[in-house]
């Protein structure tokens, strides 16, 4: 017999995890290495494998539960305890059910997760039990119940004194979608609220011409045909160069301490269907330009594929968030706490500019720098943006 816990995640500094999906049920035969369940932690989904061959005898937590990694979540045995475990499943609170024929009541059981969800949604447990008599009500049943409004009871109408116009059919209620906040969405929300509440955000914005950088991109693509050269990679190179010149922007801050780092650990925000994730390129300051370009591409790709562990999202000292593909010109990015600052990159557009006394067409982008005003004042933050602008508009300066 073996107890299954989530301690395999401890190496990535995780204390709790949300059970997102069980891949097995009580009574299933499993082999060592089979994935028993998937959990979400620090916005990452990971599979938990069986430590041995055997039969699933107990499942102690349900999908959606937030569990300490030291807790036992399942028991694998020889199968002798599976039947007993199935009949003596995790205790659940019985709900009142309508009387059946002969005066007996059918016992309706509500799972702990479903009961909690019903209370949060204001659903009457008796009404829920009446809809599903004699079964164990799950969270899916609660969602189904909530999506089907009960018919309102109306008193019998009095006999009309005279014929009346037929009443118009009542309009169908508008559809409402309720999305429980958990897993990745909960992690993102918690981090954003914590940063917004604890760091005094100030955002500065500036326009930058990227024609020279686009020319550099075309040159590098021709010179290194086997490499993927992107504007995000070149912006990361410019940010790294500016941070070396303005090290007061490269670090982390709390109420008690400002920690500046010599090494640049660059976060690259990646937008996924379930929420925003920020994998970190460790020691970006020690990479060559081509190595940094490759790291930007492979890190974002691995993030989208879900192959990065929780430690890949920790330890950043500065973050870049590029929303240019959405057409947004400027925005106010929230600092990826505990970092000091984050750079928001907007969309590019063509504008007429005055160059050496002549009107010319330029490709411009908007940059938005949000910084922790408790850690950095406005003038140093403005100097960082000025240096970054120079690096982007004169890319050769990044080698200096």
N, C-alpha and C positions, 0 to 999 in steps of 0.2 A: 504494500500500500504506500502511496506517495501523496503528500499534500502539495498542491500547486499554488504558488504565490507569484507576486510580480517583482520579487527582489532582483530579477535579472536586469531591471531598469535602474537599480541603485547606482550603478557606475556612471549614469548620466545625470546624477543629482536630482532625481525625481522622488517626491514624497508621496504623491497620490496619482491615480490614473482613473479615467472614466472608461467603463466597459462599453465599447461601442457595438460589438456583435459576438455572440457565441457561435462557434462553428460546429459544436457538438451538443448532444443532449444526454441526459441520464440514461445509462444502458448501452451507449455506443462503445464499440471496441476501438481502441486507438493504439498506435505504435509510437515508439519514442521518436520525437521530432515532428509529429503531426501538430498542426496549428489548432489549438483548442479554442482560442478566443482572440479578438483584436481589441486593443485598448488605445485610447487617445491620451496623450500627455504632452504638454508644451507644444500643442498644435500638431503633433506628429502621431500617425497611426502605426502601431507595431503589433505584430503577432506574438502570442505567447505559446510556446511549444510544450508538448507533453514530455515530462522527464523520464518516462518509462513506458513499456507496453502494459496494457491492461484494459479495464473497463471503467467508464466514467460512473462513479457511484454517487457523487454529490456535486451539485452546482449551488454555491452558497450566495451568489450575488446575481442580480439581473442586469440586463442591458440598461444603460443609463445611470447605473450606480457609480458614485465617486468613491474609490476604495483606496485605503492606505496600502502601499506596496508590501508591507509586512504581513498583511492579512491573507489567510488561506481563501482562495476563490473557488477551488474544486478539489475533489478527492478522487484519485485513481486507485482502483483495487483490482481484485481478481473477479469481481462481478457478484460476489455473494451478498454484498450490501446494496446493490443497485436497486433491487425491488423494494426493499424497505425504505431506501432514500426517496424513491419515486412517490411512494404513498405518504411518506412523512416529509414532504417538501418543506421549504422554508415557511415558517408560520406566517399566516396572513390573516388579517382581520376579517371576520365574517360580516356580511352586510345583510340587513333585513330583506326578506324575499316574500312575495305574495303567498298566501296559503294555497296549498294544492288540495286536490280532492281528498276527502276523508279527514280534513282538519290538519294534515301534516304540512310542514313548511319545507320547501326545497332549500337546501343550504347553498348559498352563493358566496364564493370566496373571491376577494379582491387582492391582487398582488400589492405589496407595499408601494412599488413605483406607481401603479395605476391609482391607488388610493390617494397618494400624495398629489398626483397630477389632477385628479378629480377635485380635490379640495382647493387647489390653486386656481382651477378654472370655475369654481363655484357650482359644481355639479352635485346635485342631491344624490347621496349614496343609495337611498331607497329606490329612487327612480332608476338609477343605474342597475341595481339588482333586479328590478322588475323587467327591465329590457333584456337581461341575459340570465334567466333563472337556471340554477343548477349547474353553472359552469364557473371556471376560474377566470375572472375578468382581468384582461391584460391592458397595457397602456394603449394598444391599438384599438381595443374596444372603447376605451374612453374617448379617443379621438373620433371614432366612428359615431359615438353617441353625441358628441359635441357638434358634429357636422350635420346632424339630422334633428332640427328643432322639433320639439314635441308639439302636437296640435293643442291649441288652447281650448279649454273647456268653456263653452258658451251656454247660458241659460236658454231654455226653449223659448222661442219668440211667441209673443201674444198674438192671438188671431187678429189680422189686420181689419180695420174698419172698412177700408176700401182698397181696391187693387193698387199696388205700388209699382214703381219702376223697378225692374230687376237690378239688384246691387252689382256693381262692377266687381269682378274677381280681384281679390287682394293681390298685390304685387308680390312676387316671390322674393324672399329675403336675399340680399346681396351675399355673395359667397365671401367667407372670411377664412383666411389661412393663418393658423397659429403655429409658430415654429418654436419649440422648446429651446432655450438657450443652454447649450451644453457642448462638451467636446471642444473642437477648434474655435467655434464661435464664442464660447464662454471664455476661453483662454485669451482670445484677441480682445474681447470686451473688458476683461479684468485688467489686462496690461494697459489698454488705452485710458481707462478711467484712472488707474493708479498714476500714470504719467501726467494726465491733464490736471489731476487734483494736487499733485505734490510738486510739480515743476512749473514755475512762472514762465509760460511760453511767450516769446516775442518772435514775430516773423518778419524778415526783411526780404524784399523782392528786387530783382534786377533783370534787365534785358541784356542778352549776350548774342553777338554775331557768331555763327558757327561755320561760316563759309570756309575758313582756313582749316577747321577741323574736318569738315566733309572732304576737302581736298586731300588732307592727310589720310583719311580713311580710304579713298579711292587708290591712292599711291600704295598703301600697305596691302590692300587686297590684290593689286597687280604683282607686287613683289613677293608676297607670301600666299600663293594661290591655294595652299593646303590648309590655311588658317581661316577661321571665321572672325572677321573684324567687324565689330558693331559700334554704333555710336555710344551705347551704354558702356562698353569696354573703354572707349576713348575718354568718356567723361569720368570713369573710375580712375583712369590714369591721371587726369587733370586734378581730381579731388585729392588723390594721394600726394601729388606734387605740392598742392596748396597746403595740405596738412603738415607736410614736412617744414614748410616755411612759416606756418602758423600753428605750432604744436598745442597752443592753449585750447584749440577746438577738438583735439583728439583725446578723448578720455571719457570718464564717467563721473557722476556727481551724486551725492546724497546730502541730507541736511547737515551731516557732521563732517563730510570729507569730499574734497575734489581730487580725483586721481587722474593725472595725465600720463599717457603711455608713449614710450618711444616707438614701439611697434604699432603699426596700423592694422587693426582688425576690422575690415570693411564689410558692413552689412549691405546686402542687395535685396530690397523688398520685392517679393514675388506674389502676384495676385492669383489666388486659386479659387475655385468655386466655393470652398468651405470657409474662406477667410484669407487675410493677408499673412504671409509668412516672411521672415527675414533671416535667411541663412547667412552665415558669416564666413568671409574669406579670411582665414587666419594668416597673419604675417604677410599681408599684402605689400608692406613696405620693403620686404626683402626680395620680391619677385622682379624678374625682368618684365618689360612691357608685354612681350608675347606671352609670358607665363600668366600675367594678370588677365590678359584678354581671354586666355583659355580657362582660367579659374572662374571668371564671370560667367562664361557660357556653360561650363560643366556643373557649376554650383546651382545655377537656376534650373538646369535640366533635371538634376538629381532631386531638387526640391519638388518640381512638378510631378516627378515619378514616385515621390514618397520614399526614397531610398536613403534619406539622411536621418541620423539619430538625433535625439534631443540636444546633445552637446554641440551639434553643428549650428544651433540657433542661439548659443550663449557666448558671452565674452566680447561682443562688438564694441568698438570705440567710436564709430561714426557710421551713419547709414545714408544710402542713396535710394530715393523712391521716385521712379520714372513713370509718370502717367501720360506721357506724350501721345501714346497711341489712342487715348480717349478723346483727344482734341481739347483738353483742358489747358488753359494758358497759364494760370497761376492757381495755387492752392495753399492751404496752411497745414503742412504735415505735422503730425503729433510725434514728439521725440520718442524714440525707442528706448525707454528707461532701462538702465540708469545712465545711458549715454548723455553727452552734453548737447549734441546737436544732430540735426537731420537735414539733408538737402532734398528738396522737391524739384523735379525736372518736368517742365510743361511741354506742350506741343510746339513744333516749329511752324513758322509762317514767313511769307515773303513780305518785306517792307521796303519803302523807299528811304534811303539814308543819304546824308551829306558826307561824301568822302573826298577830302582834299579839294573842297570847293565845288565839287560836281555831284549831281544827283545820281545815285546808283542803287541797284536792287540788292538787298541783303537778306540772308536767311537768319531769322532771329528765334531764340527760345527764351522762355521765362524761367528764371531760377528763384526758388523760394527757400530761404534758410530759416528754419525754426531752431531757436536755441534756448537754453536754460538761463534766464536772466539772473538767477541766483549764483550761477557759476561763471558767467561771462557777461561783460557789459556790452552796450551797443556799439561803441567805437571799435573794439577788437573784432567783434562779429562782422561789422561793416568792412574792416580791413581784409578779413578772410574772403569775403565776397569779391572785393576788388582784386585781390591776388588771383582768385579762381577765374575771374573774367579775363584777366591778362593771359593766364595759362591756356584758356580755351581759344581766345582770339589770336594768340601767337603760340601755336603748339610747340614750336622749337624751344620755347622757354621751359618746357617740361623736362628737358635734358639738363637744365642748369640748376 
